Amino acid sequence: QVQLVESGGGLVQAGGSLRLSCAASTRTFSYSVMGWFRQAPGKEREFVAAITWTYGNTRYTDSVKGRFTISRDRPKNTVYLQMNSLKPEDTAVYYCAAGDLLITTPNRYAVWGQGTQVTVSS
């Protein structure tokens, strides 16, 4: 069973930056897409960004375009989310997930990490 472990969350002031990491636990990682989602209190889980392992194709939700960058390190089986110009509305628990399609629907991703808290103060 593949396991995903997120790290890098924390408390940051508005305008600051954080980099999240998501490491997969196995070399035989067969999923072709890695995604980042977030969930704020009282809200549904929402898509943030996704990337394909092979070619590095990416997709972002409109609210983070130009501020967030998703990338991957294939030898390390690790995906990153660089978050710049953070806003209070970015506050949420951030999850990474593995799937087979570069899509935004959470229930199409098969494996999930435990989440990491990101808090942006104003």
C-alpha positions as CSV (number, residue, x, y, z in Angstrom):
1,Q,0.0,0.0,0.0
2,V,1.4,3.4,-1.0
3,Q,1.6,5.9,1.7
4,L,1.9,9.7,1.3
5,V,3.4,11.9,4.0
6,E,3.1,15.6,3.9
7,S,5.3,18.1,5.7
8,G,6.2,21.8,5.7
9,G,3.0,23.4,7.0
10,G,3.1,26.1,9.7
11,L,2.1,29.6,10.6
12,V,3.1,32.5,8.4
13,Q,2.2,36.1,8.0
14,A,0.3,37.3,4.9
15,G,2.6,37.8,2.0
16,G,5.0,35.1,3.2
17,S,5.9,31.8,1.7
18,L,5.9,28.1,2.6
19,R,6.9,25.0,0.8
20,L,5.0,21.8,1.3
21,S,6.4,18.4,0.6
22,C,4.7,15.1,-0.1
23,A,6.8,11.9,0.0
24,A,5.6,8.6,-1.4
25,S,6.6,5.5,0.6
26,T,7.4,3.1,-2.2
27,R,9.6,3.0,-5.2
28,T,6.9,1.1,-7.1
29,F,4.7,4.1,-7.2
30,S,2.3,3.4,-10.0
31,Y,0.0,6.4,-9.9
32,S,0.6,8.9,-12.7
33,V,-0.7,12.1,-11.1
34,M,-0.1,13.8,-7.8
35,G,-2.4,16.5,-6.5
36,W,-2.7,19.0,-3.7
37,F,-6.0,19.8,-2.1
38,R,-7.0,21.9,0.9
39,Q,-9.9,22.0,3.3
40,A,-10.7,25.0,5.5
41,P,-13.0,24.6,8.6
42,G,-16.6,24.2,7.6
43,K,-15.8,24.0,3.9
44,E,-15.5,21.2,1.4
45,R,-12.1,19.9,0.3
46,E,-11.0,21.8,-2.8
47,F,-8.5,21.2,-5.6
48,V,-5.3,23.3,-5.5
49,A,-2.9,21.9,-8.0
50,A,-1.8,18.7,-9.7
51,I,1.2,17.4,-11.7
52,T,1.9,14.4,-13.9
53,W,4.9,12.3,-12.9
54,T,6.2,11.6,-16.4
55,Y,6.0,14.9,-18.2
56,G,5.4,17.4,-15.4
57,N,2.2,18.7,-16.9
58,T,0.4,20.9,-14.3
59,R,-3.0,22.2,-13.5
60,Y,-4.0,24.9,-10.9
61,T,-7.1,26.3,-9.5
62,D,-7.6,30.0,-10.5
63,S,-7.1,31.4,-7.0
64,V,-3.5,30.2,-6.7
65,K,-2.3,30.8,-10.2
66,G,0.8,33.0,-10.2
67,R,1.4,32.4,-6.5
68,F,1.7,28.6,-6.1
69,T,4.0,26.2,-8.0
70,I,3.8,22.5,-8.0
71,S,6.8,20.4,-8.9
72,R,8.1,16.9,-8.5
73,D,11.4,15.1,-7.9
74,R,11.0,11.7,-9.5
75,P,14.1,10.0,-8.0
76,K,12.9,11.0,-4.5
77,N,9.2,10.2,-5.2
78,T,8.4,13.6,-3.8
79,V,6.1,16.4,-4.8
80,Y,6.3,20.0,-3.7
81,L,4.0,22.9,-3.4
82,Q,5.8,26.2,-3.3
83,M,3.3,28.8,-1.9
84,N,4.2,32.5,-2.2
85,S,2.3,35.7,-1.5
86,L,0.1,33.8,1.0
87,K,-3.2,35.2,2.0
88,P,-5.4,34.5,5.1
89,E,-7.9,32.8,2.8
90,D,-5.2,30.2,2.0
91,T,-5.5,28.9,5.6
92,A,-6.5,25.3,5.5
93,V,-5.3,21.7,6.0
94,Y,-3.4,20.8,2.9
95,Y,-3.5,17.2,1.6
96,C,-1.6,15.5,-1.1
97,A,-3.2,12.7,-3.1
98,A,-2.3,10.2,-5.9
99,G,-4.4,9.4,-8.9
100,D,-4.4,8.6,-12.5
101,L,-6.0,11.6,-14.1
102,L,-5.0,15.3,-14.1
103,I,-8.4,16.4,-12.7
104,T,-9.8,18.4,-9.9
105,T,-12.3,16.0,-8.4
106,P,-11.2,14.7,-5.0
107,N,-13.0,11.4,-5.2
108,R,-11.0,10.4,-8.3
109,Y,-7.8,10.3,-6.3
110,A,-7.1,7.0,-4.7
111,V,-4.5,7.6,-2.0
112,W,-4.3,10.4,0.5
113,G,-1.9,11.8,3.0
114,Q,-2.7,12.8,6.5
115,G,-2.6,16.5,5.9
116,T,-0.6,19.4,7.1
117,Q,-1.9,22.6,8.6
118,V,-1.2,26.0,6.9
119,T,-2.2,29.1,8.8
120,V,-1.8,32.6,7.3
121,S,-2.2,35.5,9.7
122,S,-3.3,38.9,8.6
